[in-house]
Amino acid sequence: MRTKLGLVAAFTVLLTSSSAAEAGPGFRVGITDDVDTIFGGVQWRVPFARAGEGIFVVQPGGDFGLGLSDNVNFMFRGTAHFAYMFRVSPDVILYPLLGPSLLIVNFDRANDDNDNDTGVGVDLGLGAQFRQFGLELWFGISDDVPDITLSVSFNLDLG
């Protein structure tokens, strides 16, 4: 009987302690290639289902980036990543992510005309959460979004 109560208590602690890292607003900064930019933005994690040892979350976000190459003025990006977050230690959560991405890039063309390109694609990646800090690496699986994105995030603890 004590073993069952101990398991229930441990499971309850795991559920309540993991919710702060898996939900809420956050800020992120990063770098992309093949629209060479540095960016800053916001994200919001919304848990929507528990499965096994982890939890499914949707993470909508928006970024503004400044060009690192001569022909890119700025970019806007909206994302809606879906992730399965699972705890590997009390302070570390790992997760794969997948989701759509909308990218608007303003180019400064050689003929002095500004031009906007819009692309829609899908991101596939991995993430790690270390307490409130996160690290994500996304790969664009279509030509209309950056091939590689690396972001560092800070998630607010609302708990």
C-alpha positions as CSV (number, residue, x, y, z in Angstrom):
1,M,0.0,0.0,0.0
2,R,2.8,2.4,0.8
3,T,4.5,1.7,-2.5
4,K,1.2,2.6,-4.3
5,L,0.9,5.8,-2.3
6,G,4.5,6.7,-3.0
7,L,4.0,6.2,-6.8
8,V,0.9,8.3,-6.8
9,A,2.7,11.1,-4.8
10,A,5.7,11.0,-7.2
11,F,3.4,11.1,-10.2
12,T,1.5,14.1,-8.8
13,V,4.7,16.0,-8.1
14,L,5.9,15.2,-11.7
15,L,2.6,16.5,-13.1
16,T,2.6,19.7,-11.1
17,S,6.3,20.5,-11.5
18,S,6.4,20.0,-15.2
19,S,3.5,22.2,-16.1
20,A,5.4,25.5,-15.5
21,A,8.2,24.5,-18.0
22,E,5.7,23.2,-20.6
23,A,3.2,26.1,-20.6
24,G,3.2,29.9,-20.9
25,P,4.9,32.8,-22.7
26,G,8.5,33.1,-23.7
27,F,11.0,35.1,-25.6
28,R,13.4,33.8,-28.2
29,V,16.4,34.9,-30.2
30,G,18.3,33.1,-32.9
31,I,19.8,32.9,-36.3
32,T,18.7,31.4,-39.7
33,D,20.5,30.5,-42.9
34,D,19.3,30.8,-46.5
35,V,17.6,34.0,-45.6
36,D,20.6,35.0,-43.5
37,T,19.1,36.8,-40.5
38,I,19.3,37.2,-36.7
39,F,15.9,37.4,-35.1
40,G,14.0,38.0,-31.9
41,G,10.5,37.0,-31.1
42,V,7.9,35.6,-28.8
43,Q,6.2,32.2,-28.3
44,W,3.5,30.7,-26.2
45,R,3.3,27.1,-25.1
46,V,-0.2,25.7,-24.8
47,P,-0.4,22.1,-23.5
48,F,-3.3,20.1,-25.0
49,A,-2.9,16.4,-24.2
50,R,-0.9,14.1,-22.0
51,A,0.4,10.8,-23.5
52,G,2.5,8.3,-21.6
53,E,5.4,10.0,-19.9
54,G,5.1,13.3,-21.8
55,I,2.7,16.0,-22.9
56,F,1.8,17.4,-26.3
57,V,2.0,21.2,-26.7
58,V,1.4,23.6,-29.5
59,Q,3.8,26.5,-29.6
60,P,2.7,29.5,-31.7
61,G,5.3,32.2,-32.2
62,G,6.3,35.3,-34.1
63,D,9.7,36.6,-35.0
64,F,11.3,39.7,-36.5
65,G,14.7,39.4,-38.1
66,L,17.3,41.7,-39.5
67,G,19.3,40.7,-42.6
68,L,22.9,39.6,-42.3
69,S,23.5,39.7,-46.0
70,D,23.5,42.9,-48.2
71,N,20.2,42.1,-50.0
72,V,18.0,41.2,-47.0
73,N,16.4,44.1,-45.2
74,F,14.2,42.2,-42.7
75,M,11.9,39.2,-42.2
76,F,8.8,38.4,-40.4
77,R,8.0,34.8,-39.5
78,G,5.0,33.1,-37.8
79,T,5.2,29.5,-36.6
80,A,2.9,27.0,-35.0
81,H,5.1,24.2,-33.8
82,F,3.7,21.0,-32.2
83,A,5.9,19.2,-29.7
84,Y,5.9,16.1,-27.6
85,M,7.8,17.2,-24.4
86,F,9.1,14.5,-22.0
87,R,11.2,15.0,-18.9
88,V,14.5,13.2,-18.7
89,S,15.6,14.7,-15.4
90,P,14.1,17.1,-12.9
91,D,15.7,20.1,-14.8
92,V,15.7,18.8,-18.4
93,I,12.9,18.3,-20.9
94,L,13.5,17.1,-24.5
95,Y,11.1,17.3,-27.4
96,P,10.8,16.7,-31.1
97,L,8.8,19.4,-32.9
98,L,7.0,19.8,-36.2
99,G,4.8,22.5,-37.6
100,P,4.0,25.1,-40.3
101,S,5.9,28.3,-40.8
102,L,5.0,31.5,-42.7
103,L,7.9,33.7,-43.8
104,I,7.8,37.2,-45.3
105,V,11.2,38.6,-46.4
106,N,11.9,42.1,-47.7
107,F,14.8,42.2,-50.1
108,D,16.8,45.1,-51.4
109,R,17.3,44.2,-55.0
110,A,20.3,45.5,-57.1
111,N,18.0,47.8,-59.1
112,D,17.1,49.7,-55.8
113,D,13.6,48.3,-55.7
114,N,12.4,46.7,-52.5
115,D,10.7,43.3,-53.0
116,N,8.8,41.1,-50.7
117,D,8.9,37.3,-50.9
118,T,6.4,35.2,-49.0
119,G,6.8,31.5,-48.3
120,V,5.0,28.8,-46.4
121,G,6.7,25.6,-45.3
122,V,7.1,23.0,-42.6
123,D,9.7,22.9,-39.9
124,L,11.0,19.7,-38.3
125,G,13.3,19.9,-35.3
126,L,14.5,19.1,-31.8
127,G,14.4,21.0,-28.6
128,A,15.7,20.9,-25.1
129,Q,14.5,22.8,-22.1
130,F,16.8,23.5,-19.2
131,R,14.6,24.9,-16.4
132,Q,13.4,28.2,-18.1
133,F,15.9,28.3,-20.9
134,G,15.4,26.4,-24.1
135,L,17.4,25.5,-27.2
136,E,15.8,24.5,-30.5
137,L,17.2,23.5,-33.9
138,W,14.7,23.4,-36.8
139,F,15.1,22.3,-40.3
140,G,12.9,23.6,-43.1
141,I,11.6,20.7,-45.2
142,S,10.5,23.0,-48.0
143,D,12.4,25.6,-50.1
144,D,10.2,28.4,-48.9
145,V,11.5,28.6,-45.3
146,P,15.1,28.7,-43.9
147,D,17.0,25.4,-44.1
148,I,18.3,25.7,-40.6
149,T,17.2,27.8,-37.6
150,L,18.8,27.9,-34.2
151,S,17.0,29.6,-31.4
152,V,17.6,30.2,-27.7
153,S,14.5,30.9,-25.6
154,F,13.6,32.1,-22.1
155,N,10.2,30.9,-20.9
156,L,8.5,32.9,-18.1
157,D,7.5,30.9,-15.1
158,L,3.9,31.8,-14.3
159,G,3.5,29.2,-11.6
